[in-house]
Amino acid sequence: MNVILIESVYVADRKKPTFIGISNLVSIKDPDLRFRMLGVFPLVFFFAQAEHYWRVQQLGHMLWMCNVGDLLLAIGLFFRKPVLIRIAVIWMIPGFFIWFRFVVLEWGLFFSSVLAHVGGILVGLIALKKVGVDKASWLYAFGWYLLIQILSRFLTAADLNVNLSHRMQPGFERIFSAYWQFWLTAALLTAFVLWLLAALLARFWPSTMSKSG
């Protein structure tokens, strides 16, 4: 199996090796095109994760908010859609800490996972600094969460419990007697965290672009 090198990014490829350097991106003189081409990186991160989960026959994990967030970020960058960029990055921030707690500390590191979570948030913050955040961004991020939860419920295996869409997190049975109680509490807490993040980010990087770009 050959390997594609994108500066420090490796992607499995079964054909011939290719090299795409960051220097190539920097050399693009059109700032709009250079901004859009940032989308190559989260797209690579997404497919690196997909290749990993394909090999272990657990593609359902690609619907976790962080993983699908890389794809959303790539689309937002390619089509210059600030609202998509904001949704993706707002979710990557809490997602990073959840990933570190429940994946890194319990299962360890693997390369595509680091790309998806660390690489994704780095590219996302670069993009977010340019487009900024408006205080209404949390509503779009919350709507995205509900959509992905529904898709996770119907498209992924129950044993994967992607985005906690099938059952409550182990240990919470002592607090909640039914899944709907856990889900409603988690949804309200999620809405609050997203609102707080959007408000804080809007103070640092106020919106400079419209929702549509």
N, C-alpha and C positions, 0 to 999 in steps of 0.2 A: 504494500500500500504506500503510495507516494504521499508527500506532505506539502501543503501550500503554506508559505510563510508570508504573513502580513505583518511586517515588523516583528512583534513578539507574539503574533497570533498564528496558531497552527490549525489547519482544517484538513480532515481526512479527505482524500480524493483518490479515485481509482484510475485516473487517467495520467496525464503528464503534469509535472510540477509547474507552478506559476508563482510569480513574485509581484506583489502589489505593495509598494512602500508608502509610508506616511509622507515621505518626501514628494511622491507623485501628487498626493492630495494638496500639500502645501503649495506646490508649483502651479496649481490651477489659479489663474488670475481672476476669474469671475467669482466674487465672494458668494453670490447666490448659489452657483453650482458647487462651490467648495462646501458650503453648508449642507446642501442636499446630499453630497457624496459621503458625508459622515454616516449616513444610513447604511453604508456597506458594512460597517463594523458590527452594529447590533444584529444585522441580518446574518452575518457570519457566526456570531455568538449563538443565535437561535438555532441555526442548522447544525452547529457543533453539538449542542444539547440534544437535538432531535436524533442525530446519528448515534449518540450514546444510548439514549432510551430505546432506539430501534434495536440495537444490539442486545439489550437486556429484556426486550419485549415488554416495555412499560411506557409506550408512547403517551398514555393518558397523563403522565406527569408533565407533558408539555403545556397543559392548561393551567398549571400553577401560575399565579399572578406575575411572578418574576420572569418566568420563561416566556409566556405569551407577551409580556411587556416588552421584551426585546424586539419582537416582531412588530408590535404597535409603534415602538419608537422608530424603527426603520421606515415604516410606512409614513409616519409623521414627518420624518426628515426628507425622504424622497419627494413627497408631495407638498412639503413646506406647510404642514398643518399644525400650528402651535397648540391647538387643543389636544391633539393626540400626543404630542411631545409632553405636554404638562401632565396628562393622565398617566402616561408610562412612567415618568420620573417620580411623580408623587407616590406611586405605588412601589417603586424600586427602593425607596428609602426605608420604610418599615420592613419591606421584603428582605432587605439585606440583613437586618438583625434577626428576623425569623429564620432565615437560611442559616446564619451563623450558629444560632442556638440549636436548631433541630436537625440540621444536616452536618455542619462542620464538627460540632462538638460530639455528635453521636455516631456519625458515619465516617468522618474524615473528609479530606479534600480530593476532588478529582478535577482534571484540567478544564473540561467543558463547563463544569459548574462554576468554577472561578471566573471563566470568561463571561458567562451569562450574568453573574451577580456583581462582580467587581468591575469587569469591563463595561457592562451595560450601564451601571450607575455613573461611571466616569464620563462616558460619552454623553449620557443623559444630562449631566450637570453642565457640561460644555454647551450643549444645545439650549438648556434652560436659561443659562446666563444671557443668551442672545434673545430669546423670545419672551422671557419674563413670565410671571405668574399673575393671574388676576384672582381675586378672592372667591370668585364663583367656580374656580377650577375643581374644588372638592366635590361639587355636585356631579360633574361629569365623571370624576374618578369613582364616586360612589355608584353611579349608574353602570359604569364599566364593571365594577365588582359584582353587582347583581346579575348582569348579563353572563359573566364568566362563571358565576356560581350555578346558574341555571344550566349552562352548557356542560359544566363539570358533572352535574347531577345526572344528566341524561346521556352523556357521551363517554364517561369514564367508569371503570370498574369500581364497585363499592369498596373493595379491599384496599384500593389506593387512597380513598377518602380525599381526593384532590380538593383543595380549598375548603376542607371540612364540609363538603356538600352532601355527605351521606350520613355522617354521625358525628357526635361531639368528640372533642379532643379527650383522649384517655385521662382519667383523673377528675374530670368535671362531673362525673356521675354522682359524686358526693354533694355537689351543689345544685345540679339541675335534675329534675325527675323526668324530663322529656326533652327530646331533641329540639322541638320548636322553641322552648324556653332558652336553651343554649344559643340557638341560631339568632333569635331576636336580640338577645343581650349582646352577642358578638357583632351583629349588624349595627346596633346603636353605638357601640364602642368604636367600631370601624369608622362610622360617620363622623364621630367626634375627632378621632385621630386625623382623618383626612382634612377636616375643616381646620384643625390646628396647624397642620403642615402647610396647607395652602396659605393660611394667614401669615405664617412666619416667612415662607418663601416669597410671598408678595411684598413683604417689608424689605427683604434683601434685594430681590430682583423684580421690581414692578413690571407689569406687562408693557412690552414695547411693540407687540404685533397683535393684530386682530385674531379672533378665533380661527378664521379661515385662512389667514395669512395674506 
